[in-house]
């Protein structure tokens, strides 16, 4: 009936057959977050005895990967552009590497062959009537990888939500592995009183009709819970999770007053629970776009009242932000923080917010600090931050002198550490 059906049938292979396309010394891009194909990953790892020096490039990994387990060193090497719990220890132990970069620039690394790639392994939905497979929950750099890689090995998973926007035609797929698998879920985080107090302060900075960039975790969840009284909010965000769905169903997020992509939720990837995935499936109000579009500061800045909410590990008294390192140890990555803070700066009425608890390690370390940890990178410059929020209040940094910045930041530090911060400032 449809020309693509015969083509589809001819490309179906087992996972073991699919990974025979991959050879020693090649660079393989792993589908981002929920786009990682478990059947193909397992089959590729099983080829370890016969492969050498295969680089696996990735960002967010939802579950532990076999490629950097002890004994795999000669066969595979993970190269992360963002780290999380399943990968950061591998970098610390020398079994994997880390490449700093903005999330928005990853597609360019592939297209300009700064990181030339040989293959991409990913999950897609079954094809539609025209032979296109949706990329589901991850458009981000995954679409660019499919356009650049000579080999595209796709796990077709009927449990993957079909979303509008990023898609790939069967013509671009080298081999198809039909294998349904549950989509990894991220539980709704527990939110304590500290997070709720931060959320209440953040809510004072969000006007009716604002467009939000908001991530995942206890602080974003708390902020969303505090926005119930707002009207006609919009979403243009690198990613979002279940909390956005709750506000959409409550009529708080309508996207009606967005000055770009009105009436649409725009994201580059999603992760959360089944509730989010069911909401996203065939939702005409949701569009998934590549990260070099969604995270482009010029695109972000076209939204009036753009509010960017991100977190950090430390903020020093200049307003410099460390969001990715604990001392010399790489903990996460830049992601889209700088992209969205700069986009919010371009926005008419835009606000860039860094929110964080005032202390870490059960109250023994101040996150507002005189200087960043020795060895830690500056993720976001002092020029890019508008507001810093802790449970003790809001410090506005725009237009402030160095002295005024420091005074504002000390005022929202934990009271136990303020005297020490004043001494450091006056030294």
GIJOHU-V705635 format. One record per residue. N is the residue number from 0. RES is the residue in three letters. PHI is phi in whole degrees, 0 to 359 (none if undefined). Layout:
BEGIN
n = {N | N}
res = {RES | RES}
phi = {PHI | PHI}
END
This chain:
BEGIN
n = {0 | 1 | 2 | 3 | 4 | 5 | 6 | 7 | 8 | 9 | 10 | 11 | 12 | 13 | 14 | 15 | 16 | 17 | 18 | 19 | 20 | 21 | 22 | 23 | 24 | 25 | 26 | 27 | 28 | 29 | 30 | 31 | 32 | 33 | 34 | 35 | 36 | 37 | 38 | 39 | 40 | 41 | 42 | 43 | 44 | 45 | 46 | 47 | 48 | 49 | 50 | 51 | 52 | 53 | 54 | 55 | 56 | 57 | 58 | 59 | 60 | 61 | 62 | 63 | 64 | 65 | 66 | 67 | 68 | 69 | 70 | 71 | 72 | 73 | 74 | 75 | 76 | 77 | 78 | 79 | 80 | 81 | 82 | 83 | 84 | 85 | 86 | 87 | 88 | 89 | 90 | 91 | 92 | 93 | 94 | 95 | 96 | 97 | 98 | 99 | 100 | 101 | 102 | 103 | 104 | 105 | 106 | 107 | 108 | 109 | 110 | 111 | 112 | 113 | 114 | 115 | 116 | 117 | 118 | 119 | 120 | 121 | 122 | 123 | 124 | 125 | 126 | 127 | 128 | 129 | 130 | 131 | 132 | 133 | 134 | 135 | 136 | 137 | 138 | 139 | 140 | 141 | 142 | 143 | 144 | 145 | 146 | 147 | 148 | 149 | 150 | 151 | 152 | 153 | 154 | 155 | 156 | 157 | 158 | 159 | 160 | 161 | 162 | 163 | 164 | 165 | 166 | 167 | 168 | 169 | 170 | 171 | 172 | 173 | 174 | 175 | 176 | 177 | 178 | 179 | 180 | 181 | 182 | 183 | 184 | 185 | 186 | 187 | 188 | 189 | 190 | 191 | 192 | 193 | 194 | 195 | 196 | 197 | 198 | 199 | 200 | 201 | 202 | 203 | 204 | 205 | 206 | 207 | 208 | 209 | 210 | 211 | 212 | 213 | 214 | 215 | 216 | 217 | 218 | 219 | 220 | 221 | 222 | 223 | 224 | 225 | 226 | 227 | 228 | 229 | 230 | 231 | 232 | 233 | 234 | 235 | 236 | 237 | 238 | 239 | 240 | 241 | 242 | 243 | 244 | 245 | 246 | 247 | 248 | 249 | 250 | 251 | 252 | 253 | 254 | 255 | 256 | 257 | 258 | 259 | 260 | 261 | 262 | 263 | 264 | 265 | 266 | 267 | 268 | 269 | 270 | 271 | 272 | 273 | 274 | 275 | 276 | 277 | 278 | 279 | 280 | 281 | 282 | 283 | 284 | 285 | 286 | 287 | 288 | 289 | 290 | 291 | 292 | 293 | 294 | 295 | 296 | 297 | 298 | 299 | 300 | 301 | 302 | 303 | 304 | 305 | 306 | 307 | 308 | 309 | 310 | 311 | 312 | 313 | 314 | 315 | 316 | 317 | 318 | 319 | 320 | 321 | 322 | 323 | 324 | 325 | 326 | 327 | 328 | 329 | 330 | 331 | 332 | 333 | 334 | 335 | 336 | 337 | 338 | 339 | 340 | 341 | 342 | 343 | 344 | 345 | 346 | 347 | 348 | 349 | 350 | 351 | 352 | 353 | 354 | 355 | 356 | 357 | 358 | 359 | 360 | 361 | 362 | 363 | 364 | 365 | 366 | 367 | 368 | 369 | 370 | 371 | 372 | 373 | 374 | 375 | 376 | 377 | 378 | 379 | 380 | 381 | 382 | 383 | 384 | 385 | 386 | 387 | 388 | 389 | 390 | 391 | 392 | 393 | 394 | 395 | 396 | 397 | 398 | 399 | 400 | 401 | 402 | 403 | 404 | 405 | 406 | 407 | 408 | 409 | 410 | 411 | 412 | 413 | 414 | 415 | 416 | 417 | 418 | 419 | 420 | 421 | 422 | 423 | 424 | 425 | 426}
res = {UNK | UNK | UNK | UNK | UNK | UNK | UNK | UNK | UNK | UNK | UNK | UNK | UNK | UNK | UNK | UNK | UNK | UNK | UNK | UNK | UNK | UNK | UNK | UNK | UNK | UNK | UNK | UNK | UNK | UNK | UNK | UNK | UNK | UNK | UNK | UNK | UNK | UNK | UNK | UNK | UNK | UNK | UNK | UNK | UNK | UNK | UNK | UNK | UNK | UNK | UNK | UNK | UNK | UNK | UNK | UNK | UNK | UNK | UNK | UNK | UNK | UNK | UNK | UNK | UNK | UNK | UNK | UNK | UNK | UNK | UNK | UNK | UNK | UNK | UNK | UNK | UNK | UNK | UNK | UNK | UNK | UNK | UNK | UNK | UNK | UNK | UNK | UNK | UNK | UNK | UNK | UNK | UNK | UNK | UNK | UNK | UNK | UNK | UNK | UNK | UNK | UNK | UNK | UNK | UNK | UNK | UNK | UNK | UNK | UNK | UNK | UNK | UNK | UNK | UNK | UNK | UNK | UNK | UNK | UNK | UNK | UNK | UNK | UNK | UNK | UNK | UNK | UNK | UNK | UNK | UNK | UNK | UNK | UNK | UNK | UNK | UNK | UNK | UNK | UNK | UNK | UNK | UNK | UNK | UNK | UNK | UNK | UNK | UNK | UNK | UNK | UNK | UNK | UNK | UNK | UNK | UNK | UNK | UNK | UNK | UNK | UNK | UNK | UNK | UNK | UNK | UNK | UNK | UNK | UNK | UNK | UNK | UNK | UNK | UNK | UNK | UNK | UNK | UNK | UNK | UNK | UNK | UNK | UNK | UNK | UNK | UNK | UNK | UNK | UNK | UNK | UNK | UNK | UNK | UNK | UNK | UNK | UNK | UNK | UNK | UNK | UNK | UNK | UNK | UNK | UNK | UNK | UNK | UNK | UNK | UNK | UNK | UNK | UNK | UNK | UNK | UNK | UNK | UNK | UNK | UNK | UNK | UNK | UNK | UNK | UNK | UNK | UNK | UNK | UNK | UNK | UNK | UNK | UNK | UNK | UNK | UNK | UNK | UNK | UNK | UNK | UNK | UNK | UNK | UNK | UNK | UNK | UNK | UNK | UNK | UNK | UNK | UNK | UNK | UNK | UNK | UNK | UNK | UNK | UNK | UNK | UNK | UNK | UNK | UNK | UNK | UNK | UNK | UNK | UNK | UNK | UNK | UNK | UNK | UNK | UNK | UNK | UNK | UNK | UNK | UNK | UNK | UNK | UNK | UNK | UNK | UNK | UNK | UNK | UNK | UNK | UNK | UNK | UNK | UNK | UNK | UNK | UNK | UNK | UNK | UNK | UNK | UNK | UNK | UNK | UNK | UNK | UNK | UNK | UNK | UNK | UNK | UNK | UNK | UNK | UNK | UNK | UNK | UNK | UNK | UNK | UNK | UNK | UNK | UNK | UNK | UNK | UNK | UNK | UNK | UNK | UNK | UNK | UNK | UNK | UNK | UNK | UNK | UNK | UNK | UNK | UNK | UNK | UNK | UNK | UNK | UNK | UNK | UNK | UNK | UNK | UNK | UNK | UNK | UNK | UNK | UNK | UNK | UNK | UNK | UNK | UNK | UNK | UNK | UNK | UNK | UNK | UNK | UNK | UNK | UNK | UNK | UNK | UNK | UNK | UNK | UNK | UNK | UNK | UNK | UNK | UNK | UNK | UNK | UNK | UNK | UNK | UNK | UNK | UNK | UNK | UNK | UNK | UNK | UNK | UNK | UNK | UNK | UNK | UNK | UNK | UNK | UNK | UNK | UNK | UNK | UNK | UNK | UNK | UNK | UNK | UNK | UNK | UNK | UNK | UNK | UNK | UNK | UNK | UNK | UNK | UNK | UNK | UNK | UNK | UNK | UNK}
phi = {none | 242 | 303 | 289 | 296 | 293 | 299 | 299 | 299 | 289 | 265 | 288 | 219 | 282 | 299 | 298 | 289 | 299 | 284 | 293 | 291 | 271 | 241 | 302 | 81 | 270 | 254 | 242 | 267 | 268 | 311 | 283 | 53 | 288 | 273 | 293 | 266 | 299 | 294 | 288 | 301 | 297 | 293 | 292 | 299 | 292 | 273 | 311 | 300 | 253 | 246 | 222 | 56 | 271 | 267 | 250 | 270 | 207 | 237 | 294 | 245 | 281 | 223 | 304 | 256 | 282 | 292 | 247 | 288 | 307 | 99 | 262 | 302 | 284 | 267 | 225 | 216 | 284 | 235 | 265 | 254 | 199 | 243 | 217 | 305 | 286 | 233 | 294 | 292 | 294 | 292 | 302 | 274 | 84 | 266 | 207 | 236 | 231 | 242 | 291 | 189 | 287 | 304 | 296 | 263 | 299 | 304 | 293 | 301 | 282 | 294 | 268 | 58 | 294 | 240 | 294 | 246 | 257 | 203 | 230 | 242 | 203 | 254 | 220 | 277 | 303 | 292 | 273 | 296 | 262 | 87 | 261 | 258 | 285 | 279 | 71 | 261 | 218 | 268 | 22 | 267 | 297 | 297 | 300 | 297 | 292 | 279 | 257 | 281 | 296 | 236 | 237 | 255 | 242 | 270 | 273 | 236 | 289 | 274 | 284 | 301 | 272 | 239 | 278 | 117 | 293 | 207 | 224 | 275 | 304 | 302 | 273 | 266 | 279 | 215 | 243 | 245 | 277 | 201 | 285 | 210 | 302 | 280 | 303 | 245 | 242 | 295 | 299 | 290 | 286 | 242 | 262 | 293 | 299 | 297 | 294 | 294 | 298 | 301 | 295 | 294 | 300 | 299 | 291 | 264 | 254 | 271 | 303 | 83 | 290 | 255 | 249 | 247 | 212 | 257 | 233 | 128 | 296 | 292 | 301 | 298 | 296 | 300 | 297 | 295 | 267 | 259 | 300 | 270 | 278 | 233 | 52 | 285 | 232 | 232 | 224 | 217 | 311 | 206 | 205 | 225 | 299 | 300 | 292 | 299 | 300 | 289 | 293 | 291 | 276 | 82 | 279 | 265 | 240 | 65 | 294 | 257 | 295 | 268 | 216 | 55 | 302 | 71 | 237 | 277 | 242 | 209 | 249 | 203 | 229 | 204 | 179 | 256 | 302 | 301 | 296 | 294 | 294 | 295 | 287 | 299 | 55 | 276 | 292 | 274 | 251 | 231 | 257 | 236 | 299 | 291 | 287 | 261 | 300 | 265 | 292 | 304 | 291 | 291 | 302 | 292 | 283 | 272 | 291 | 56 | 285 | 246 | 255 | 243 | 225 | 244 | 202 | 269 | 210 | 227 | 270 | 287 | 276 | 100 | 287 | 246 | 251 | 245 | 219 | 225 | 246 | 63 | 277 | 270 | 287 | 254 | 216 | 181 | 286 | 58 | 252 | 303 | 292 | 306 | 280 | 296 | 290 | 296 | 297 | 295 | 278 | 283 | 290 | 79 | 286 | 219 | 256 | 240 | 250 | 242 | 200 | 294 | 288 | 226 | 227 | 51 | 56 | 84 | 268 | 231 | 275 | 280 | 273 | 229 | 296 | 220 | 294 | 305 | 302 | 93 | 282 | 277 | 274 | 287 | 233 | 289 | 295 | 287 | 268 | 261 | 271 | 229 | 241 | 235 | 235 | 294 | 263 | 141 | 239 | 250 | 267 | 255 | 301 | 73 | 262 | 289 | 302 | 296 | 294 | 300 | 300 | 297 | 296 | 290 | 297 | 293 | 251 | 286 | 298 | 306 | 295 | 249 | 294 | 299 | 295 | 291 | 296 | 297 | 296 | 293 | 274 | 291}
END
